[in-house]
Amino acid sequence: MAAQTFDHERLDVDRLSIDYVSRSFETSQSLFGLHRHARDQWLRAAQSIPLNIAEGNGKRSSKDRARFLDIARGSALECAAIQDVLRRTNGIKVQDDQAMKAMLYRIVAILTRMAMKFDGVAESDAEYHADIDYEHRFAEHEHDDAEEPEQSDARERRSHVC
């Protein structure tokens, strides 16, 4: 008789994320002292990946499913940032960091495609590239205080109407 499995257990990304959790637990065993807070946050974020994949996969609404996959993706990116901190502070070895970043890269790529599929967003053929510097140069919080003339004129008109 075959063992019963849940739908999320059939997903490659679920198995990969469980492997990542296992590897992060193994790697974090040597983290104490100053690294203990990063270790605790890392383990929570790592576990959040498969937990949100499973929860999202159980949602009947595509929009809900996409939201949980986005959360799992965010947790994977958080793990990458925590690894950056741990690597820079000599908490983890370069070899461990590189191998685990490769796992995260793959997890993020799969979750990105899945979330876009369930959210109804058209996807290009572009691959997720972790080695490219994605600065948010046009983010609202980074804009200069200088306004475009049209924005300034519109703001003045609104202030005179009130």
PyRosetta script that sets phi, psi and omega in degrees:
from pyrosetta import init, pose_from_sequence

init()
pose = pose_from_sequence("MAAQTFDHERLDVDRLSIDYVSRSFETSQSLFGLHRHARDQWLRAAQSIPLNIAEGNGKRSSKDRARFLDIARGSALECAAIQDVLRRTNGIKVQDDQAMKAMLYRIVAILTRMAMKFDGVAESDAEYHADIDYEHRFAEHEHDDAEEPEQSDARERRSHVC")
pose.set_psi(1, 129.2)
pose.set_omega(1, -178.3)
pose.set_phi(2, -74.8)
pose.set_psi(2, 143.6)
pose.set_omega(2, 178.5)
pose.set_phi(3, -71.4)
pose.set_psi(3, 142.3)
pose.set_omega(3, 178.0)
pose.set_phi(4, -77.7)
pose.set_psi(4, 143.7)
pose.set_omega(4, 177.8)
pose.set_phi(5, -130.4)
pose.set_psi(5, 152.7)
pose.set_omega(5, 173.7)
pose.set_phi(6, -84.5)
pose.set_psi(6, 158.5)
pose.set_omega(6, -177.9)
pose.set_phi(7, -57.5)
pose.set_psi(7, -41.9)
pose.set_omega(7, -177.4)
pose.set_phi(8, -64.6)
pose.set_psi(8, -25.2)
pose.set_omega(8, -180.0)
pose.set_phi(9, -70.6)
pose.set_psi(9, -14.4)
pose.set_omega(9, 178.3)
pose.set_phi(10, -87.6)
pose.set_psi(10, -8.3)
pose.set_omega(10, -177.8)
pose.set_phi(11, -83.5)
pose.set_psi(11, 132.0)
pose.set_omega(11, 176.6)
pose.set_phi(12, -58.7)
pose.set_psi(12, -39.4)
pose.set_omega(12, -178.2)
pose.set_phi(13, -65.6)
pose.set_psi(13, -31.0)
pose.set_omega(13, 176.4)
pose.set_phi(14, -67.3)
pose.set_psi(14, -46.7)
pose.set_omega(14, 179.1)
pose.set_phi(15, -63.0)
pose.set_psi(15, -42.4)
pose.set_omega(15, 178.8)
pose.set_phi(16, -63.3)
pose.set_psi(16, -40.8)
pose.set_omega(16, 179.9)
pose.set_phi(17, -68.4)
pose.set_psi(17, -34.9)
pose.set_omega(17, 175.7)
pose.set_phi(18, -65.8)
pose.set_psi(18, -40.8)
pose.set_omega(18, 175.9)
pose.set_phi(19, -60.6)
pose.set_psi(19, -40.4)
pose.set_omega(19, 178.8)
pose.set_phi(20, -64.1)
pose.set_psi(20, -43.6)
pose.set_omega(20, 178.4)
pose.set_phi(21, -59.4)
pose.set_psi(21, -45.6)
pose.set_omega(21, 178.9)
pose.set_phi(22, -58.9)
pose.set_psi(22, -45.6)
pose.set_omega(22, -179.7)
pose.set_phi(23, -66.1)
pose.set_psi(23, -37.8)
pose.set_omega(23, 179.2)
pose.set_phi(24, -68.6)
pose.set_psi(24, -37.3)
pose.set_omega(24, 176.4)
pose.set_phi(25, -63.7)
pose.set_psi(25, -44.1)
pose.set_omega(25, 179.8)
pose.set_phi(26, -62.4)
pose.set_psi(26, -46.9)
pose.set_omega(26, -177.5)
pose.set_phi(27, -68.4)
pose.set_psi(27, -33.1)
pose.set_omega(27, -174.7)
pose.set_phi(28, -80.0)
pose.set_psi(28, -6.6)
pose.set_omega(28, -177.7)
pose.set_phi(29, -60.1)
pose.set_psi(29, -24.8)
pose.set_omega(29, -178.5)
pose.set_phi(30, -93.8)
pose.set_psi(30, 3.3)
pose.set_omega(30, -176.8)
pose.set_phi(31, -91.5)
pose.set_psi(31, 113.1)
pose.set_omega(31, 178.3)
pose.set_phi(32, -136.9)
pose.set_psi(32, -177.2)
pose.set_omega(32, 175.0)
pose.set_phi(33, 59.5)
pose.set_psi(33, -125.7)
pose.set_omega(33, -177.0)
pose.set_phi(34, -62.0)
pose.set_psi(34, -24.5)
pose.set_omega(34, -177.7)
pose.set_phi(35, -88.0)
pose.set_psi(35, -3.7)
pose.set_omega(35, -172.8)
pose.set_phi(36, -64.6)
pose.set_psi(36, -35.9)
pose.set_omega(36, 179.8)
pose.set_phi(37, -68.7)
pose.set_psi(37, -42.0)
pose.set_omega(37, 176.5)
pose.set_phi(38, -63.8)
pose.set_psi(38, -40.8)
pose.set_omega(38, 178.9)
pose.set_phi(39, -59.2)
pose.set_psi(39, -48.6)
pose.set_omega(39, -178.2)
pose.set_phi(40, -62.0)
pose.set_psi(40, -43.7)
pose.set_omega(40, 178.9)
pose.set_phi(41, -65.8)
pose.set_psi(41, -39.3)
pose.set_omega(41, 179.1)
pose.set_phi(42, -61.4)
pose.set_psi(42, -46.6)
pose.set_omega(42, -178.6)
pose.set_phi(43, -66.8)
pose.set_psi(43, -36.8)
pose.set_omega(43, 176.0)
pose.set_phi(44, -64.7)
pose.set_psi(44, -46.0)
pose.set_omega(44, -179.3)
pose.set_phi(45, -64.5)
pose.set_psi(45, -40.9)
pose.set_omega(45, -180.0)
pose.set_phi(46, -62.1)
pose.set_psi(46, -44.3)
pose.set_omega(46, 179.8)
pose.set_phi(47, -68.1)
pose.set_psi(47, -28.2)
pose.set_omega(47, 179.9)
pose.set_phi(48, -64.4)
pose.set_psi(48, -27.4)
pose.set_omega(48, -178.1)
pose.set_phi(49, -61.9)
pose.set_psi(49, -61.8)
pose.set_omega(49, -178.3)
pose.set_phi(50, -68.5)
pose.set_psi(50, -29.1)
pose.set_omega(50, 179.3)
pose.set_phi(51, -64.8)
pose.set_psi(51, -42.0)
pose.set_omega(51, 178.7)
pose.set_phi(52, -74.5)
pose.set_psi(52, -30.5)
pose.set_omega(52, 174.6)
pose.set_phi(53, -62.6)
pose.set_psi(53, -47.5)
pose.set_omega(53, -179.3)
pose.set_phi(54, -63.6)
pose.set_psi(54, -46.4)
pose.set_omega(54, -178.7)
pose.set_phi(55, -64.6)
pose.set_psi(55, -43.3)
pose.set_omega(55, 179.4)
pose.set_phi(56, -64.6)
pose.set_psi(56, -38.6)
pose.set_omega(56, -179.2)
pose.set_phi(57, -66.0)
pose.set_psi(57, -23.0)
pose.set_omega(57, 178.8)
pose.set_phi(58, -85.4)
pose.set_psi(58, -6.1)
pose.set_omega(58, -179.6)
pose.set_phi(59, -79.0)
pose.set_psi(59, 140.9)
pose.set_omega(59, -179.5)
pose.set_phi(60, -84.6)
pose.set_psi(60, -27.6)
pose.set_omega(60, 179.4)
pose.set_phi(61, -83.4)
pose.set_psi(61, 132.2)
pose.set_omega(61, 178.4)
pose.set_phi(62, -61.8)
pose.set_psi(62, -37.5)
pose.set_omega(62, -179.5)
pose.set_phi(63, -65.5)
pose.set_psi(63, -42.6)
pose.set_omega(63, 176.5)
pose.set_phi(64, -64.0)
pose.set_psi(64, -41.4)
pose.set_omega(64, 179.1)
pose.set_phi(65, -60.8)
pose.set_psi(65, -45.3)
pose.set_omega(65, 179.4)
pose.set_phi(66, -62.5)
pose.set_psi(66, -38.4)
pose.set_omega(66, -179.5)
pose.set_phi(67, -62.5)
pose.set_psi(67, -44.7)
pose.set_omega(67, 179.7)
pose.set_phi(68, -69.2)
pose.set_psi(68, -35.1)
pose.set_omega(68, 176.0)
pose.set_phi(69, -66.3)
pose.set_psi(69, -36.3)
pose.set_omega(69, 175.0)
pose.set_phi(70, -64.2)
pose.set_psi(70, -39.0)
pose.set_omega(70, 177.8)
pose.set_phi(71, -64.4)
pose.set_psi(71, -43.7)
pose.set_omega(71, 178.1)
pose.set_phi(72, -61.2)
pose.set_psi(72, -41.3)
pose.set_omega(72, 177.9)
pose.set_phi(73, -62.2)
pose.set_psi(73, -43.4)
pose.set_omega(73, 177.6)
pose.set_phi(74, -61.2)
pose.set_psi(74, -39.0)
pose.set_omega(74, 177.3)
pose.set_phi(75, -65.3)
pose.set_psi(75, -37.5)
pose.set_omega(75, 177.3)
pose.set_phi(76, -65.1)
pose.set_psi(76, -41.3)
pose.set_omega(76, 177.4)
pose.set_phi(77, -67.2)
pose.set_psi(77, -35.0)
pose.set_omega(77, 175.2)
pose.set_phi(78, -62.3)
pose.set_psi(78, -41.5)
pose.set_omega(78, 177.2)
pose.set_phi(79, -59.8)
pose.set_psi(79, -41.0)
pose.set_omega(79, 178.9)
pose.set_phi(80, -61.8)
pose.set_psi(80, -41.5)
pose.set_omega(80, 179.7)
pose.set_phi(81, -67.7)
pose.set_psi(81, -39.2)
pose.set_omega(81, 178.2)
pose.set_phi(82, -64.8)
pose.set_psi(82, -40.4)
pose.set_omega(82, 176.2)
pose.set_phi(83, -61.5)
pose.set_psi(83, -37.9)
pose.set_omega(83, 177.2)
pose.set_phi(84, -59.0)
pose.set_psi(84, -44.8)
pose.set_omega(84, 179.6)
pose.set_phi(85, -63.9)
pose.set_psi(85, -47.1)
pose.set_omega(85, -178.5)
pose.set_phi(86, -65.3)
pose.set_psi(86, -38.0)
pose.set_omega(86, 178.6)
pose.set_phi(87, -66.2)
pose.set_psi(87, -44.1)
pose.set_omega(87, -177.9)
pose.set_phi(88, -66.5)
pose.set_psi(88, -28.2)
pose.set_omega(88, -179.2)
pose.set_phi(89, -101.2)
pose.set_psi(89, 17.8)
pose.set_omega(89, 178.5)
pose.set_phi(90, 59.4)
pose.set_psi(90, 33.1)
pose.set_omega(90, 176.6)
pose.set_phi(91, -83.4)
pose.set_psi(91, -32.8)
pose.set_omega(91, 177.6)
pose.set_phi(92, -131.1)
pose.set_psi(92, 156.1)
pose.set_omega(92, -178.5)
pose.set_phi(93, -77.9)
pose.set_psi(93, 153.5)
pose.set_omega(93, 179.6)
pose.set_phi(94, -57.0)
pose.set_psi(94, -43.5)
pose.set_omega(94, -177.9)
pose.set_phi(95, -62.1)
pose.set_psi(95, -43.4)
pose.set_omega(95, 178.6)
pose.set_phi(96, -63.9)
pose.set_psi(96, -44.4)
pose.set_omega(96, -179.4)
pose.set_phi(97, -59.5)
pose.set_psi(97, -47.5)
pose.set_omega(97, -177.6)
pose.set_phi(98, -64.0)
pose.set_psi(98, -44.5)
pose.set_omega(98, -179.3)
pose.set_phi(99, -64.9)
pose.set_psi(99, -40.7)
pose.set_omega(99, -178.0)
pose.set_phi(100, -75.3)
pose.set_psi(100, -32.4)
pose.set_omega(100, 175.6)
pose.set_phi(101, -65.0)
pose.set_psi(101, -36.0)
pose.set_omega(101, 177.2)
pose.set_phi(102, -62.4)
pose.set_psi(102, -39.8)
pose.set_omega(102, 176.9)
pose.set_phi(103, -63.8)
pose.set_psi(103, -46.1)
pose.set_omega(103, -179.7)
pose.set_phi(104, -63.1)
pose.set_psi(104, -40.3)
pose.set_omega(104, 178.6)
pose.set_phi(105, -56.4)
pose.set_psi(105, -46.0)
pose.set_omega(105, -179.1)
pose.set_phi(106, -67.2)
pose.set_psi(106, -42.3)
pose.set_omega(106, 178.5)
pose.set_phi(107, -60.2)
pose.set_psi(107, -47.7)
pose.set_omega(107, -179.2)
pose.set_phi(108, -62.4)
pose.set_psi(108, -42.0)
pose.set_omega(108, 179.7)
pose.set_phi(109, -60.9)
pose.set_psi(109, -46.0)
pose.set_omega(109, -179.0)
pose.set_phi(110, -66.2)
pose.set_psi(110, -46.5)
pose.set_omega(110, -178.6)
pose.set_phi(111, -64.4)
pose.set_psi(111, -35.0)
pose.set_omega(111, 178.0)
pose.set_phi(112, -61.8)
pose.set_psi(112, -48.8)
pose.set_omega(112, 179.9)
pose.set_phi(113, -63.5)
pose.set_psi(113, -42.3)
pose.set_omega(113, -179.0)
pose.set_phi(114, -64.9)
pose.set_psi(114, -45.6)
pose.set_omega(114, -178.9)
pose.set_phi(115, -62.6)
pose.set_psi(115, -41.6)
pose.set_omega(115, 179.1)
pose.set_phi(116, -64.3)
pose.set_psi(116, -37.9)
pose.set_omega(116, 179.3)
pose.set_phi(117, -63.7)
pose.set_psi(117, -46.4)
pose.set_omega(117, -177.1)
pose.set_phi(118, -77.7)
pose.set_psi(118, -21.7)
pose.set_omega(118, 179.2)
pose.set_phi(119, -87.5)
pose.set_psi(119, -5.4)
pose.set_omega(119, 177.9)
pose.set_phi(120, 77.1)
pose.set_psi(120, 19.9)
pose.set_omega(120, 179.5)
pose.set_phi(121, -90.7)
pose.set_psi(121, 135.4)
pose.set_omega(121, 177.2)
pose.set_phi(122, -70.6)
pose.set_psi(122, 137.4)
pose.set_omega(122, -177.7)
pose.set_phi(123, -109.8)
pose.set_psi(123, 137.2)
pose.set_omega(123, 175.1)
pose.set_phi(124, -84.1)
pose.set_psi(124, 174.6)
pose.set_omega(124, 178.3)
pose.set_phi(125, -81.0)
pose.set_psi(125, 0.6)
pose.set_omega(125, -178.1)
pose.set_phi(126, -64.8)
pose.set_psi(126, 138.5)
pose.set_omega(126, 179.7)
pose.set_phi(127, -92.5)
pose.set_psi(127, 149.2)
pose.set_omega(127, 176.6)
pose.set_phi(128, -70.6)
pose.set_psi(128, 120.1)
pose.set_omega(128, -177.7)
pose.set_phi(129, -111.7)
pose.set_psi(129, 108.2)
pose.set_omega(129, -179.6)
pose.set_phi(130, -74.5)
pose.set_psi(130, -20.6)
pose.set_omega(130, -175.8)
pose.set_phi(131, -86.3)
pose.set_psi(131, -3.2)
pose.set_omega(131, 179.0)
pose.set_phi(132, -92.9)
pose.set_psi(132, 138.3)
pose.set_omega(132, -179.6)
pose.set_phi(133, -78.7)
pose.set_psi(133, 106.2)
pose.set_omega(133, 179.3)
pose.set_phi(134, -99.4)
pose.set_psi(134, 84.9)
pose.set_omega(134, 174.7)
pose.set_phi(135, -88.7)
pose.set_psi(135, 143.3)
pose.set_omega(135, 178.1)
pose.set_phi(136, -90.6)
pose.set_psi(136, 71.4)
pose.set_omega(136, -175.4)
pose.set_phi(137, -64.3)
pose.set_psi(137, -25.1)
pose.set_omega(137, -176.0)
pose.set_phi(138, -105.5)
pose.set_psi(138, 15.9)
pose.set_omega(138, 178.9)
pose.set_phi(139, -64.3)
pose.set_psi(139, 144.5)
pose.set_omega(139, -175.2)
pose.set_phi(140, -58.0)
pose.set_psi(140, -38.6)
pose.set_omega(140, -176.8)
pose.set_phi(141, -72.2)
pose.set_psi(141, -11.5)
pose.set_omega(141, -178.7)
pose.set_phi(142, -104.9)
pose.set_psi(142, 0.2)
pose.set_omega(142, -179.3)
pose.set_phi(143, -69.3)
pose.set_psi(143, 150.7)
pose.set_omega(143, 173.5)
pose.set_phi(144, -66.4)
pose.set_psi(144, 158.9)
pose.set_omega(144, 178.1)
pose.set_phi(145, -70.8)
pose.set_psi(145, -16.2)
pose.set_omega(145, 179.8)
pose.set_phi(146, -67.3)
pose.set_psi(146, 132.5)
pose.set_omega(146, -179.5)
pose.set_phi(147, -100.7)
pose.set_psi(147, 157.9)
pose.set_omega(147, 170.8)
pose.set_phi(148, -70.0)
pose.set_psi(148, 148.1)
pose.set_omega(148, -179.0)
pose.set_phi(149, -55.8)
pose.set_psi(149, -38.8)
pose.set_omega(149, -179.1)
pose.set_phi(150, -63.6)
pose.set_psi(150, -39.4)
pose.set_omega(150, 179.6)
pose.set_phi(151, -66.1)
pose.set_psi(151, -41.9)
pose.set_omega(151, -179.9)
pose.set_phi(152, -63.6)
pose.set_psi(152, -44.5)
pose.set_omega(152, 179.4)
pose.set_phi(153, -63.0)
pose.set_psi(153, -42.7)
pose.set_omega(153, -180.0)
pose.set_phi(154, -64.4)
pose.set_psi(154, -40.5)
pose.set_omega(154, 179.5)
pose.set_phi(155, -64.3)
pose.set_psi(155, -40.8)
pose.set_omega(155, 178.8)
pose.set_phi(156, -64.1)
pose.set_psi(156, -42.4)
pose.set_omega(156, 179.7)
pose.set_phi(157, -62.2)
pose.set_psi(157, -41.3)
pose.set_omega(157, 179.8)
pose.set_phi(158, -64.7)
pose.set_psi(158, -39.1)
pose.set_omega(158, -178.0)
pose.set_phi(159, -68.8)
pose.set_psi(159, -28.5)
pose.set_omega(159, 178.8)
pose.set_phi(160, -78.4)
pose.set_psi(160, -25.2)
pose.set_omega(160, -178.8)
pose.set_phi(161, -72.8)
pose.set_psi(161, -35.2)
pose.set_omega(161, -175.2)
pose.set_phi(162, -70.0)
pose.dump_pdb("model.pdb")
